[in-house]
Amino acid sequence: MKHIVITSALIVLLLCSCRPDTSQGTITAEKAYEGVNNYCHSEYDWSVAADNPSIMSVTMGEETEAEYQVIFRSYTGSFVVFFVEKATGQTRIVETVPALDVDSVVGTINVLDYIDKAN
């Protein structure tokens, strides 16, 4: 019986340690923007916008009760929409090409991985 209690306690402890850290509360709009902006600057080539910075941008989109939209506009005319879950930071990435009327899910990230931990 003692082994069952100890094993159960260890399992509960292990499961609790695997949950996302929400001690800071939910992801704020500012943190969602910061994470996506950092991701976009690390993953996309911004050198083409050196002479004309307005051809590429990261902006906030719509907000729902559960998520934020952060939108990256590429110099090519395509948009990448990041759907950031407020509770976890888990983010679905959807690329949109308006000229072709095409949307496609291109991946996922967690914005917490791209937020400066020093802030």
C-alpha positions as CSV (number, residue, x, y, z in Angstrom):
1,M,0.0,0.0,0.0
2,K,2.9,2.4,0.8
3,H,4.4,1.8,-2.6
4,I,1.1,2.7,-4.3
5,V,0.8,6.0,-2.4
6,I,4.4,7.0,-3.2
7,T,4.0,6.0,-6.8
8,S,0.8,8.0,-7.1
9,A,2.4,11.0,-5.6
10,L,5.3,10.9,-8.0
11,I,3.0,10.5,-11.0
12,V,1.0,13.5,-9.9
13,L,4.2,15.5,-9.4
14,L,5.4,14.5,-12.8
15,L,2.2,15.4,-14.6
16,C,2.0,18.8,-12.9
17,S,5.5,19.7,-13.9
18,C,4.6,19.1,-17.6
19,R,1.9,21.7,-17.8
20,P,2.6,25.0,-19.5
21,D,3.8,27.7,-17.2
22,T,0.8,30.0,-16.8
23,S,1.9,31.5,-13.5
24,Q,2.5,34.8,-15.3
25,G,-1.1,34.7,-16.6
26,T,-2.2,34.5,-20.2
27,I,-0.2,35.8,-23.1
28,T,-0.7,39.5,-23.5
29,A,-1.1,41.2,-26.9
30,E,2.3,42.8,-26.4
31,K,3.9,39.4,-25.7
32,A,2.2,37.9,-28.7
33,Y,3.5,40.7,-30.9
34,E,7.0,40.5,-29.5
35,G,7.2,36.7,-30.0
36,V,5.9,36.8,-33.6
37,N,8.0,39.9,-34.5
38,N,11.2,38.2,-33.1
39,Y,10.3,35.0,-35.0
40,C,9.7,36.9,-38.3
41,H,13.0,38.7,-37.9
42,S,14.9,35.5,-37.3
43,E,13.2,33.4,-40.1
44,Y,12.6,35.9,-43.0
45,D,15.1,37.9,-45.0
46,W,14.5,41.5,-44.2
47,S,17.4,42.8,-46.3
48,V,15.1,43.3,-49.2
49,A,13.3,46.0,-47.1
50,A,16.5,47.9,-46.3
51,D,15.7,50.7,-48.9
52,N,12.0,50.6,-48.4
53,P,11.0,49.3,-44.9
54,S,7.3,49.7,-45.5
55,I,7.2,46.7,-47.9
56,M,7.5,44.3,-44.9
57,S,5.8,44.6,-41.6
58,V,4.4,42.9,-38.5
59,T,1.1,44.1,-37.2
60,M,-1.6,43.1,-34.8
61,G,-4.8,41.7,-36.3
62,E,-8.1,40.7,-34.8
63,E,-8.5,39.4,-31.2
64,T,-10.9,36.8,-29.9
65,E,-11.5,35.6,-26.4
66,A,-9.1,32.7,-27.1
67,E,-6.4,34.1,-29.4
68,Y,-4.6,37.0,-31.0
69,Q,-3.8,37.3,-34.7
70,V,-0.5,38.8,-35.6
71,I,0.1,39.4,-39.3
72,F,3.4,39.4,-41.2
73,R,3.3,41.2,-44.5
74,S,6.0,40.1,-47.0
75,Y,7.5,42.1,-49.8
76,T,6.0,39.5,-52.1
77,G,2.5,40.5,-51.3
78,S,1.7,37.4,-49.2
79,F,0.6,37.5,-45.6
80,V,1.5,35.1,-42.8
81,V,-1.1,35.1,-40.1
82,F,-0.1,33.8,-36.7
83,F,-2.9,32.6,-34.5
84,V,-1.6,32.9,-30.9
85,E,-3.5,31.0,-28.2
86,K,-3.7,33.4,-25.2
87,A,-3.5,30.6,-22.6
88,T,-0.4,28.8,-23.9
89,G,1.4,30.8,-26.5
90,Q,0.9,27.9,-29.0
91,T,0.7,29.4,-32.4
92,R,-0.7,28.2,-35.7
93,I,0.9,29.7,-38.8
94,V,-1.2,30.2,-41.9
95,E,0.2,31.7,-45.1
96,T,-2.2,33.6,-47.3
97,V,-1.7,34.7,-50.9
98,P,-4.5,37.1,-51.7
99,A,-3.8,37.3,-55.4
100,L,-4.3,33.6,-55.7
101,D,-6.9,33.3,-53.0
102,V,-4.9,30.6,-51.3
103,D,-4.5,29.8,-47.6
104,S,-2.4,27.1,-46.2
105,V,-1.3,26.0,-42.7
106,V,2.5,26.1,-42.8
107,G,3.5,25.2,-39.3
108,T,3.3,25.9,-35.6
109,I,5.5,27.6,-33.0
110,N,5.2,28.6,-29.4
111,V,5.7,32.4,-29.0
112,L,7.2,31.8,-25.6
113,D,10.3,30.4,-27.4
114,Y,10.8,33.8,-29.1
115,I,10.1,36.2,-26.2
116,D,13.1,37.8,-24.5
117,K,13.0,36.1,-21.0
118,A,14.8,39.2,-19.5
119,N,11.7,41.3,-19.9
